[in-house]
């Protein structure tokens, strides 16, 4: 189950990022967007659904509190 949940989280993250950046390259969104210089936070709700949100942060430790 953990492996499938991780795969779903990675897929959700890739779908939500509508640009190409670093190792994440998309044929339908070939350009890098300055507006996407954000971190993506994936959380699991009480119903078992994954939720995605974009967080503007230059400090990875700050992301620990975003849930």
PyMOL Python script that loads the backbone (N, CA, C, O; Angstrom):
from pymol import cmd

cmd.read_pdbstr("""\
ATOM      1  N   UNK A   1       0.821  -1.202   0.000  1.00  0.00           N
ATOM      2  CA  UNK A   1       0.000   0.000   0.000  1.00  0.00           C
ATOM      3  C   UNK A   1       0.858   1.257   0.000  1.00  0.00           C
ATOM      4  O   UNK A   1       0.528   2.216  -0.698  1.00  0.00           O
ATOM      5  N   UNK A   2       1.933   1.282   0.750  1.00  0.00           N
ATOM      6  CA  UNK A   2       2.783   2.479   0.828  1.00  0.00           C
ATOM      7  C   UNK A   2       3.389   2.813  -0.533  1.00  0.00           C
ATOM      8  O   UNK A   2       3.493   3.983  -0.900  1.00  0.00           O
ATOM      9  N   UNK A   3       3.787   1.787  -1.273  1.00  0.00           N
ATOM     10  CA  UNK A   3       4.364   2.014  -2.599  1.00  0.00           C
ATOM     11  C   UNK A   3       3.351   2.613  -3.563  1.00  0.00           C
ATOM     12  O   UNK A   3       3.682   3.507  -4.342  1.00  0.00           O
ATOM     13  N   UNK A   4       2.120   2.122  -3.512  1.00  0.00           N
ATOM     14  CA  UNK A   4       1.071   2.667  -4.377  1.00  0.00           C
ATOM     15  C   UNK A   4       0.722   4.099  -3.998  1.00  0.00           C
ATOM     16  O   UNK A   4       0.468   4.927  -4.873  1.00  0.00           O
ATOM     17  N   UNK A   5       0.706   4.395  -2.721  1.00  0.00           N
ATOM     18  CA  UNK A   5       0.425   5.750  -2.247  1.00  0.00           C
ATOM     19  C   UNK A   5       1.525   6.715  -2.693  1.00  0.00           C
ATOM     20  O   UNK A   5       1.243   7.845  -3.091  1.00  0.00           O
ATOM     21  N   UNK A   6       2.766   6.267  -2.626  1.00  0.00           N
ATOM     22  CA  UNK A   6       3.887   7.088  -3.089  1.00  0.00           C
ATOM     23  C   UNK A   6       3.786   7.337  -4.587  1.00  0.00           C
ATOM     24  O   UNK A   6       3.999   8.459  -5.046  1.00  0.00           O
ATOM     25  N   UNK A   7       3.466   6.303  -5.350  1.00  0.00           N
ATOM     26  CA  UNK A   7       3.312   6.457  -6.796  1.00  0.00           C
ATOM     27  C   UNK A   7       2.189   7.433  -7.127  1.00  0.00           C
ATOM     28  O   UNK A   7       2.319   8.241  -8.046  1.00  0.00           O
ATOM     29  N   UNK A   8       1.096   7.362  -6.389  1.00  0.00           N
ATOM     30  CA  UNK A   8      -0.019   8.288  -6.608  1.00  0.00           C
ATOM     31  C   UNK A   8       0.393   9.727  -6.278  1.00  0.00           C
ATOM     32  O   UNK A   8       0.012  10.658  -6.987  1.00  0.00           O
ATOM     33  N   UNK A   9       1.164   9.910  -5.210  1.00  0.00           N
ATOM     34  CA  UNK A   9       1.624  11.249  -4.821  1.00  0.00           C
ATOM     35  C   UNK A   9       2.551  11.838  -5.879  1.00  0.00           C
ATOM     36  O   UNK A   9       2.443  13.020  -6.206  1.00  0.00           O
ATOM     37  N   UNK A  10       3.454  11.034  -6.414  1.00  0.00           N
ATOM     38  CA  UNK A  10       4.372  11.496  -7.461  1.00  0.00           C
ATOM     39  C   UNK A  10       3.596  11.862  -8.719  1.00  0.00           C
ATOM     40  O   UNK A  10       3.881  12.882  -9.346  1.00  0.00           O
ATOM     41  N   UNK A  11       2.623  11.046  -9.094  1.00  0.00           N
ATOM     42  CA  UNK A  11       1.805  11.318 -10.278  1.00  0.00           C
ATOM     43  C   UNK A  11       0.979  12.582 -10.096  1.00  0.00           C
ATOM     44  O   UNK A  11       0.901  13.402 -11.011  1.00  0.00           O
ATOM     45  N   UNK A  12       0.364  12.752  -8.940  1.00  0.00           N
ATOM     46  CA  UNK A  12      -0.410  13.959  -8.651  1.00  0.00           C
ATOM     47  C   UNK A  12       0.474  15.199  -8.743  1.00  0.00           C
ATOM     48  O   UNK A  12       0.066  16.214  -9.307  1.00  0.00           O
ATOM     49  N   UNK A  13       1.670  15.118  -8.195  1.00  0.00           N
ATOM     50  CA  UNK A  13       2.603  16.243  -8.255  1.00  0.00           C
ATOM     51  C   UNK A  13       2.964  16.587  -9.692  1.00  0.00           C
ATOM     52  O   UNK A  13       2.994  17.760 -10.062  1.00  0.00           O
ATOM     53  N   UNK A  14       3.234  15.584 -10.490  1.00  0.00           N
ATOM     54  CA  UNK A  14       3.617  15.817 -11.885  1.00  0.00           C
ATOM     55  C   UNK A  14       2.474  16.429 -12.687  1.00  0.00           C
ATOM     56  O   UNK A  14       2.700  17.326 -13.499  1.00  0.00           O
ATOM     57  N   UNK A  15       1.268  15.959 -12.470  1.00  0.00           N
ATOM     58  CA  UNK A  15       0.111  16.490 -13.195  1.00  0.00           C
ATOM     59  C   UNK A  15      -0.149  17.945 -12.824  1.00  0.00           C
ATOM     60  O   UNK A  15      -0.502  18.752 -13.684  1.00  0.00           O
ATOM     61  N   UNK A  16       0.022  18.281 -11.558  1.00  0.00           N
ATOM     62  CA  UNK A  16      -0.262  19.637 -11.093  1.00  0.00           C
ATOM     63  C   UNK A  16       0.788  20.657 -11.506  1.00  0.00           C
ATOM     64  O   UNK A  16       0.499  21.854 -11.528  1.00  0.00           O
ATOM     65  N   UNK A  17       1.995  20.219 -11.833  1.00  0.00           N
ATOM     66  CA  UNK A  17       3.042  21.157 -12.239  1.00  0.00           C
ATOM     67  C   UNK A  17       2.976  21.316 -13.757  1.00  0.00           C
ATOM     68  O   UNK A  17       3.474  20.472 -14.503  1.00  0.00           O
ATOM     69  N   UNK A  18       2.361  22.395 -14.197  1.00  0.00           N
ATOM     70  CA  UNK A  18       2.131  22.627 -15.632  1.00  0.00           C
ATOM     71  C   UNK A  18       3.274  23.435 -16.236  1.00  0.00           C
ATOM     72  O   UNK A  18       3.075  24.527 -16.768  1.00  0.00           O
ATOM     73  N   UNK A  19       4.479  22.871 -16.139  1.00  0.00           N
ATOM     74  CA  UNK A  19       5.686  23.457 -16.710  1.00  0.00           C
ATOM     75  C   UNK A  19       6.734  22.358 -16.804  1.00  0.00           C
ATOM     76  O   UNK A  19       6.519  21.240 -16.334  1.00  0.00           O
ATOM     77  N   UNK A  20       7.864  22.681 -17.409  1.00  0.00           N
ATOM     78  CA  UNK A  20       9.024  21.795 -17.411  1.00  0.00           C
ATOM     79  C   UNK A  20      10.096  22.432 -16.541  1.00  0.00           C
ATOM     80  O   UNK A  20      10.373  23.626 -16.658  1.00  0.00           O
ATOM     81  N   UNK A  21      10.696  21.633 -15.672  1.00  0.00           N
ATOM     82  CA  UNK A  21      11.740  22.154 -14.773  1.00  0.00           C
ATOM     83  C   UNK A  21      12.631  20.988 -14.343  1.00  0.00           C
ATOM     84  O   UNK A  21      12.138  19.972 -13.852  1.00  0.00           O
ATOM     85  N   UNK A  22      13.930  21.138 -14.528  1.00  0.00           N
ATOM     86  CA  UNK A  22      14.885  20.114 -14.091  1.00  0.00           C
ATOM     87  C   UNK A  22      14.578  18.761 -14.703  1.00  0.00           C
ATOM     88  O   UNK A  22      14.443  18.639 -15.921  1.00  0.00           O
ATOM     89  N   UNK A  23      14.470  17.748 -13.862  1.00  0.00           N
ATOM     90  CA  UNK A  23      14.188  16.392 -14.336  1.00  0.00           C
ATOM     91  C   UNK A  23      12.723  16.209 -14.719  1.00  0.00           C
ATOM     92  O   UNK A  23      12.363  15.205 -15.334  1.00  0.00           O
ATOM     93  N   UNK A  24      11.881  17.168 -14.359  1.00  0.00           N
ATOM     94  CA  UNK A  24      10.452  17.099 -14.678  1.00  0.00           C
ATOM     95  C   UNK A  24      10.225  17.806 -16.013  1.00  0.00           C
ATOM     96  O   UNK A  24      10.162  19.034 -16.061  1.00  0.00           O
ATOM     97  N   UNK A  25      10.104  17.043 -17.088  1.00  0.00           N
ATOM     98  CA  UNK A  25       9.914  17.595 -18.427  1.00  0.00           C
ATOM     99  C   UNK A  25       8.579  17.119 -18.986  1.00  0.00           C
ATOM    100  O   UNK A  25       8.261  15.930 -18.950  1.00  0.00           O
ATOM    101  N   UNK A  26       7.805  18.069 -19.504  1.00  0.00           N
ATOM    102  CA  UNK A  26       6.504  17.743 -20.089  1.00  0.00           C
ATOM    103  C   UNK A  26       6.471  18.193 -21.540  1.00  0.00           C
ATOM    104  O   UNK A  26       6.941  19.283 -21.868  1.00  0.00           O
ATOM    105  N   UNK A  27       5.922  17.363 -22.400  1.00  0.00           N
ATOM    106  CA  UNK A  27       5.779  17.719 -23.810  1.00  0.00           C
ATOM    107  C   UNK A  27       4.693  18.762 -24.012  1.00  0.00           C
ATOM    108  O   UNK A  27       4.778  19.565 -24.941  1.00  0.00           O
ATOM    109  N   UNK A  28       3.664  18.766 -23.154  1.00  0.00           N
ATOM    110  CA  UNK A  28       2.560  19.712 -23.312  1.00  0.00           C
ATOM    111  C   UNK A  28       2.842  21.060 -22.649  1.00  0.00           C
ATOM    112  O   UNK A  28       2.147  22.037 -22.930  1.00  0.00           O
ATOM    113  N   UNK A  29       3.836  21.132 -21.785  1.00  0.00           N
ATOM    114  CA  UNK A  29       4.258  22.385 -21.143  1.00  0.00           C
ATOM    115  C   UNK A  29       5.782  22.418 -21.192  1.00  0.00           C
ATOM    116  O   UNK A  29       6.446  21.983 -20.250  1.00  0.00           O
ATOM    117  N   UNK A  30       6.334  22.928 -22.279  1.00  0.00           N
ATOM    118  CA  UNK A  30       7.778  22.844 -22.511  1.00  0.00           C
ATOM    119  C   UNK A  30       8.578  23.957 -21.855  1.00  0.00           C
ATOM    120  O   UNK A  30       9.798  23.843 -21.730  1.00  0.00           O
ATOM    121  N   UNK A  31       7.927  25.019 -21.439  1.00  0.00           N
ATOM    122  CA  UNK A  31       8.635  26.166 -20.864  1.00  0.00           C
ATOM    123  C   UNK A  31       8.676  26.094 -19.339  1.00  0.00           C
ATOM    124  O   UNK A  31       7.842  25.449 -18.704  1.00  0.00           O
ATOM    125  N   UNK A  32       9.673  26.778 -18.773  1.00  0.00           N
ATOM    126  CA  UNK A  32       9.753  26.959 -17.324  1.00  0.00           C
ATOM    127  C   UNK A  32       9.048  28.256 -16.979  1.00  0.00           C
ATOM    128  O   UNK A  32       9.262  29.277 -17.632  1.00  0.00           O
ATOM    129  N   UNK A  33       8.205  28.217 -15.952  1.00  0.00           N
ATOM    130  CA  UNK A  33       7.460  29.408 -15.532  1.00  0.00           C
ATOM    131  C   UNK A  33       8.027  29.932 -14.220  1.00  0.00           C
ATOM    132  O   UNK A  33       8.204  29.176 -13.265  1.00  0.00           O
ATOM    133  N   UNK A  34       8.311  31.231 -14.180  1.00  0.00           N
ATOM    134  CA  UNK A  34       8.790  31.840 -12.947  1.00  0.00           C
ATOM    135  C   UNK A  34       7.753  31.708 -11.829  1.00  0.00           C
ATOM    136  O   UNK A  34       8.105  31.593 -10.655  1.00  0.00           O
ATOM    137  N   UNK A  35       6.486  31.725 -12.202  1.00  0.00           N
ATOM    138  CA  UNK A  35       5.414  31.637 -11.203  1.00  0.00           C
ATOM    139  C   UNK A  35       5.377  30.281 -10.496  1.00  0.00           C
ATOM    140  O   UNK A  35       4.722  30.142  -9.463  1.00  0.00           O
ATOM    141  N   UNK A  36       6.077  29.279 -11.044  1.00  0.00           N
ATOM    142  CA  UNK A  36       6.105  27.952 -10.433  1.00  0.00           C
ATOM    143  C   UNK A  36       7.360  27.714  -9.607  1.00  0.00           C
ATOM    144  O   UNK A  36       7.693  26.565  -9.315  1.00  0.00           O
ATOM    145  N   UNK A  37       8.056  28.769  -9.226  1.00  0.00           N
ATOM    146  CA  UNK A  37       9.213  28.605  -8.341  1.00  0.00           C
ATOM    147  C   UNK A  37       8.700  28.413  -6.922  1.00  0.00           C
ATOM    148  O   UNK A  37       8.887  29.257  -6.046  1.00  0.00           O
ATOM    149  N   UNK A  38       8.050  27.277  -6.730  1.00  0.00           N
ATOM    150  CA  UNK A  38       7.397  26.947  -5.465  1.00  0.00           C
ATOM    151  C   UNK A  38       7.636  25.482  -5.151  1.00  0.00           C
ATOM    152  O   UNK A  38       8.002  24.696  -6.025  1.00  0.00           O
ATOM    153  N   UNK A  39       7.429  25.137  -3.920  1.00  0.00           N
ATOM    154  CA  UNK A  39       7.460  23.742  -3.503  1.00  0.00           C
ATOM    155  C   UNK A  39       6.027  23.234  -3.470  1.00  0.00           C
ATOM    156  O   UNK A  39       5.088  23.981  -3.193  1.00  0.00           O
ATOM    157  N   UNK A  40       5.885  21.962  -3.757  1.00  0.00           N
ATOM    158  CA  UNK A  40       4.556  21.366  -3.720  1.00  0.00           C
ATOM    159  C   UNK A  40       4.452  20.483  -2.478  1.00  0.00           C
ATOM    160  O   UNK A  40       5.321  19.651  -2.218  1.00  0.00           O
ATOM    161  N   UNK A  41       3.400  20.674  -1.733  1.00  0.00           N
ATOM    162  CA  UNK A  41       3.164  19.893  -0.521  1.00  0.00           C
ATOM    163  C   UNK A  41       2.009  18.931  -0.782  1.00  0.00           C
ATOM    164  O   UNK A  41       0.934  19.341  -1.219  1.00  0.00           O
ATOM    165  N   UNK A  42       2.240  17.655  -0.512  1.00  0.00           N
ATOM    166  CA  UNK A  42       1.206  16.631  -0.674  1.00  0.00           C
ATOM    167  C   UNK A  42       0.837  16.129   0.717  1.00  0.00           C
ATOM    168  O   UNK A  42       1.711  15.763   1.503  1.00  0.00           O
ATOM    169  N   UNK A  43      -0.450  16.113   1.015  1.00  0.00           N
ATOM    170  CA  UNK A  43      -0.902  15.625   2.319  1.00  0.00           C
ATOM    171  C   UNK A  43      -1.999  14.585   2.126  1.00  0.00           C
ATOM    172  O   UNK A  43      -2.679  14.555   1.101  1.00  0.00           O
ATOM    173  N   UNK A  44      -2.150  13.751   3.119  1.00  0.00           N
ATOM    174  CA  UNK A  44      -3.150  12.693   3.116  1.00  0.00           C
ATOM    175  C   UNK A  44      -4.230  13.076   4.116  1.00  0.00           C
ATOM    176  O   UNK A  44      -3.946  13.277   5.296  1.00  0.00           O
ATOM    177  N   UNK A  45      -5.487  13.178   3.638  1.00  0.00           N
ATOM    178  CA  UNK A  45      -6.555  13.577   4.561  1.00  0.00           C
ATOM    179  C   UNK A  45      -7.130  12.351   5.284  1.00  0.00           C
ATOM    180  O   UNK A  45      -6.721  11.216   5.039  1.00  0.00           O
ATOM    181  N   UNK A  46      -8.069  12.608   6.163  1.00  0.00           N
ATOM    182  CA  UNK A  46      -8.643  11.548   7.001  1.00  0.00           C
ATOM    183  C   UNK A  46      -9.406  10.502   6.189  1.00  0.00           C
ATOM    184  O   UNK A  46      -9.620   9.387   6.664  1.00  0.00           O
ATOM    185  N   UNK A  47      -9.820  10.852   4.966  1.00  0.00           N
ATOM    186  CA  UNK A  47     -10.542   9.916   4.103  1.00  0.00           C
ATOM    187  C   UNK A  47      -9.607   9.102   3.224  1.00  0.00           C
ATOM    188  O   UNK A  47     -10.055   8.254   2.453  1.00  0.00           O
ATOM    189  N   UNK A  48      -8.289   9.360   3.340  1.00  0.00           N
ATOM    190  CA  UNK A  48      -7.320   8.633   2.535  1.00  0.00           C
ATOM    191  C   UNK A  48      -7.055   9.255   1.182  1.00  0.00           C
ATOM    192  O   UNK A  48      -6.411   8.638   0.334  1.00  0.00           O
ATOM    193  N   UNK A  49      -7.545  10.477   0.962  1.00  0.00           N
ATOM    194  CA  UNK A  49      -7.319  11.171  -0.307  1.00  0.00           C
ATOM    195  C   UNK A  49      -6.089  12.057  -0.209  1.00  0.00           C
ATOM    196  O   UNK A  49      -5.808  12.642   0.837  1.00  0.00           O
ATOM    197  N   UNK A  50      -5.359  12.147  -1.318  1.00  0.00           N
ATOM    198  CA  UNK A  50      -4.195  13.020  -1.370  1.00  0.00           C
ATOM    199  C   UNK A  50      -4.615  14.422  -1.781  1.00  0.00           C
ATOM    200  O   UNK A  50      -5.473  14.592  -2.648  1.00  0.00           O
ATOM    201  N   UNK A  51      -4.010  15.419  -1.158  1.00  0.00           N
ATOM    202  CA  UNK A  51      -4.264  16.820  -1.489  1.00  0.00           C
ATOM    203  C   UNK A  51      -2.942  17.487  -1.815  1.00  0.00           C
ATOM    204  O   UNK A  51      -1.921  17.216  -1.182  1.00  0.00           O
ATOM    205  N   UNK A  52      -2.973  18.359  -2.804  1.00  0.00           N
ATOM    206  CA  UNK A  52      -1.773  19.056  -3.241  1.00  0.00           C
ATOM    207  C   UNK A  52      -1.946  20.553  -3.071  1.00  0.00           C
ATOM    208  O   UNK A  52      -3.016  21.099  -3.340  1.00  0.00           O
ATOM    209  N   UNK A  53      -0.884  21.216  -2.621  1.00  0.00           N
ATOM    210  CA  UNK A  53      -0.886  22.674  -2.565  1.00  0.00           C
ATOM    211  C   UNK A  53       0.525  23.164  -2.852  1.00  0.00           C
ATOM    212  O   UNK A  53       1.505  22.473  -2.573  1.00  0.00           O
ATOM    213  N   UNK A  54       0.615  24.361  -3.410  1.00  0.00           N
ATOM    214  CA  UNK A  54       1.911  24.960  -3.698  1.00  0.00           C
ATOM    215  C   UNK A  54       2.269  25.916  -2.579  1.00  0.00           C
ATOM    216  O   UNK A  54       1.433  26.692  -2.116  1.00  0.00           O
ATOM    217  N   UNK A  55       3.527  25.853  -2.147  1.00  0.00           N
ATOM    218  CA  UNK A  55       4.010  26.645  -1.026  1.00  0.00           C
ATOM    219  C   UNK A  55       5.239  27.417  -1.477  1.00  0.00           C
ATOM    220  O   UNK A  55       6.190  26.836  -2.000  1.00  0.00           O
ATOM    221  N   UNK A  56       5.217  28.729  -1.273  1.00  0.00           N
ATOM    222  CA  UNK A  56       6.379  29.543  -1.589  1.00  0.00           C
ATOM    223  C   UNK A  56       7.300  29.535  -0.380  1.00  0.00           C
ATOM    224  O   UNK A  56       6.951  30.058   0.678  1.00  0.00           O
ATOM    225  N   UNK A  57       8.472  28.942  -0.540  1.00  0.00           N
ATOM    226  CA  UNK A  57       9.425  28.868   0.563  1.00  0.00           C
ATOM    227  C   UNK A  57      10.817  28.607   0.019  1.00  0.00           C
ATOM    228  O   UNK A  57      10.989  27.822  -0.914  1.00  0.00           O
ATOM    229  N   UNK A  58      11.798  29.256   0.595  1.00  0.00           N
ATOM    230  CA  UNK A  58      13.189  28.986   0.254  1.00  0.00           C
ATOM    231  C   UNK A  58      13.848  28.121   1.319  1.00  0.00           C
ATOM    232  O   UNK A  58      15.016  27.752   1.191  1.00  0.00           O
ATOM    233  N   UNK A  59      13.106  27.801   2.361  1.00  0.00           N
ATOM    234  CA  UNK A  59      13.636  27.045   3.474  1.00  0.00           C
ATOM    235  C   UNK A  59      12.846  25.748   3.613  1.00  0.00           C
ATOM    236  O   UNK A  59      11.676  25.774   3.994  1.00  0.00           O
ATOM    237  N   UNK A  60      13.472  24.619   3.308  1.00  0.00           N
ATOM    238  CA  UNK A  60      12.777  23.334   3.341  1.00  0.00           C
ATOM    239  C   UNK A  60      12.212  23.035   4.726  1.00  0.00           C
ATOM    240  O   UNK A  60      11.158  22.408   4.834  1.00  0.00           O
ATOM    241  N   UNK A  61      12.888  23.467   5.783  1.00  0.00           N
ATOM    242  CA  UNK A  61      12.410  23.199   7.143  1.00  0.00           C
ATOM    243  C   UNK A  61      11.065  23.856   7.411  1.00  0.00           C
ATOM    244  O   UNK A  61      10.285  23.348   8.217  1.00  0.00           O
ATOM    245  N   UNK A  62      10.776  24.978   6.752  1.00  0.00           N
ATOM    246  CA  UNK A  62       9.484  25.638   6.924  1.00  0.00           C
ATOM    247  C   UNK A  62       8.345  24.755   6.435  1.00  0.00           C
ATOM    248  O   UNK A  62       7.223  24.856   6.932  1.00  0.00           O
ATOM    249  N   UNK A  63       8.623  23.897   5.474  1.00  0.00           N
ATOM    250  CA  UNK A  63       7.583  23.050   4.891  1.00  0.00           C
ATOM    251  C   UNK A  63       7.096  21.986   5.869  1.00  0.00           C
ATOM    252  O   UNK A  63       5.997  21.459   5.701  1.00  0.00           O
ATOM    253  N   UNK A  64       7.876  21.667   6.867  1.00  0.00           N
ATOM    254  CA  UNK A  64       7.471  20.670   7.855  1.00  0.00           C
ATOM    255  C   UNK A  64       6.191  21.085   8.569  1.00  0.00           C
ATOM    256  O   UNK A  64       5.438  20.228   9.030  1.00  0.00           O
ATOM    257  N   UNK A  65       5.937  22.377   8.666  1.00  0.00           N
ATOM    258  CA  UNK A  65       4.769  22.883   9.388  1.00  0.00           C
ATOM    259  C   UNK A  65       3.550  23.081   8.501  1.00  0.00           C
ATOM    260  O   UNK A  65       2.500  23.502   8.986  1.00  0.00           O
ATOM    261  N   UNK A  66       3.667  22.788   7.216  1.00  0.00           N
ATOM    262  CA  UNK A  66       2.555  22.986   6.278  1.00  0.00           C
ATOM    263  C   UNK A  66       1.810  21.671   6.151  1.00  0.00           C
ATOM    264  O   UNK A  66       2.216  20.786   5.398  1.00  0.00           O
ATOM    265  N   UNK A  67       0.737  21.549   6.877  1.00  0.00           N
ATOM    266  CA  UNK A  67      -0.071  20.318   6.819  1.00  0.00           C
ATOM    267  C   UNK A  67      -1.476  20.606   7.188  1.00  0.00           C
ATOM    268  O   UNK A  67      -2.309  19.700   7.199  1.00  0.00           O
TER     269      UNK A  67
END
""", "prot")
cmd.dss("prot")
cmd.show_as("cartoon", "prot")
cmd.util.cbc("prot")
cmd.orient("prot")
